[in-house]
Amino acid sequence: MVTLIYGGSASGKSQFAEDTICSLCKGNKYYIATMKVGDDEENIERVKKHREQRKNKGFETIECPNDLKSAIPQMSKSKNALLECVSNLVANEMFFNGEIIGKEDTVEKVVGGIKELADFCDNLVIVSNNIFESDSDYDDITLSYMQALGEVNAEIAKNSDEVYEVVVGISMRIK
């Protein structure tokens, strides 16, 4: 089963995603982390918060900021995973090693990796961000990233068994 959980920043989607995969799988499961943490204090705190949330829930973390297919060989204990977060994965693939990869190539790589992971897993819960509510003027590179993320999200939703949007901690089933 593939479940997409979508929402804005700090909407409660991570907690809902963890609860969802835990309800689908009582045993071992993987948390596939796509965020490059670096030295940013806010990101370090976010990672600490998420790790504390997952404590004692049977998660083993796989750090996979890009090339999602590389996570599959590391999954020997379980075929159940939570992938967080697609928006980071798209950014990491599009802005790889100081280069800007084209939107089409980025979408193809991310969608391909997610399809392989979904085919491998018994249960896969995928978290992605809603970044499309703002009216600001963005430069061409940012718009290309947003378009890539939108296309990836649409493809994931199309291929998911269930899709939820989380707003202010409330989940709404869309599909």
N, C-alpha and C positions, 0 to 999 in steps of 0.2 A: 504494500500500500504506500502511495506517495501522497503526502499532505503538504500543501503550501500554506504558510502563515505569513501574512503581510500586514504591515502597519507602519506608522510613523515612529520617530525617535521617542524612546521612553514610553511607549504605548502599552507595555505589558506583553508584547509578543514573545519575548524570550521565555518568560515564565510559562506562558500558555504552550509554547513549543515543547518545553521540558515536560510539562504535565501530559501533553499529548503522547510523546514517545514513551514516557513511563507507563501510560495506560495501555499502550500497544505491546510493550515488552517489559516483563518483570525482571529479566536477568541482565546480563552485561549488554552494554550499548556504547556506541562511540559518539563523541562530540567532535565534529570536524570544524575546527576553528580557522576562519579565513582572515582574521584581522592581523595586520602587521602592527605590533604594539609600539615598538620604538621607545623613545624617552618621554613621550607626551604624558604628563601626569593624569590628565582626564582619561585617556585610554587605559593607562595602568590601573586606575581606580575602577573603571568599567569592567576590566578583565577580573580583578579581584572580586567584585560584586557577583559576577556571573559564576565564577568558580565556587564561591561560597553558596550560591543558590543550588549548584549541582552536587555539592558535597553529600555523600551518603546516598546517592541515587543510582549508583552503578555505572557511571560514565567513565570512559577512558578517553582522554583527549588526544586527538591527532591534529597537529599544527599543519595546515595546508593552505597557505596564502595564495597559491596559484597551482596550476596543473592538477586539477581535482582528481584526475584518474590515478595519480600517484598515491592517493589515500587507500585505494582498494587493496593493494597487497599488504597493507598494515592491519587489515581487519580480519584477524584470525580467530577471535573469540566470539564474534557475533556478526550477524548480518542486519543489524538494526542501528540506525544512525540519525543524528540530528546535525544538519548542516547549517552553520550560522556564520556568516550572513552573505547572501548573494551580492548585495551592493558592494561589500568589500572585495569579493572575488572578482567582480566585473572591473572594479577600479584597479586591482592588482594586475589583472591580465592586460587591461588597456594601457596602463602606464608602467610597463615592465622594464626594469633595468634602465630607467631614465629615458626610454623611448616611448613614443606614442604609437600604439598598435591601432590599426583601423577598426572602425565600428563593426564591420561585417566579420572580420577575422576574430574579433573579441567575442561577438555573439556566438559564432560557430564553435569556438573553443569551449566557452563556458557551457553552452547548451549540450555539446557533445560529452563533456565531462559529467554533467548532471545526469544525462541519459544513461551513461555507463554505470554510474553509481546507483541509479534507480533500478537498473536491470539486475545489479548484484544484490541489492538489499531486499530483505523481506519487508521491512518498514523503513521508510525514509521520511523524515520531517525536515522541511526546508524553510528557512526564515529569510525574508527579504524586506526591504524598506520601501515605504512610500515617500518619495522625495519630490513628488510632482504637484504639490499643492501651492507652491510659491509662485508669485507673479514677477519675480525679478528678471532683469535683463542679464543673460549669461553670455559668456564668450563662446565661440564656436567649439572649443575643446570640451567645455563643460556640457554644452548641448549635445554633443556627440556621445559623451558618457551617459547622459540622461536617456538618450534615445536607445543606446545599447542596453541599459538596464531595463527600460520599458519593454523592449523586444524579448529579452531573456525572461522577464517576469511573465509576459504573455504566453510564451512557449511553455514555461513550467506550469502555469495555470491550466493550459490546454491539456497537458499530459498528466495532471494530478488527479487522484481519485477524490480528494477533498481540498477545498480552498477556504481559508478563513481570513477575515480582516479583523484586526484587534485595534480598538479605539478606546482610549482612556480605561484600559484594563478589561474591556468588555469584548468578547469574541462574537463575531457574527459569521455564520456559515454562508458562503457565497455559492459553493458548489459541493 
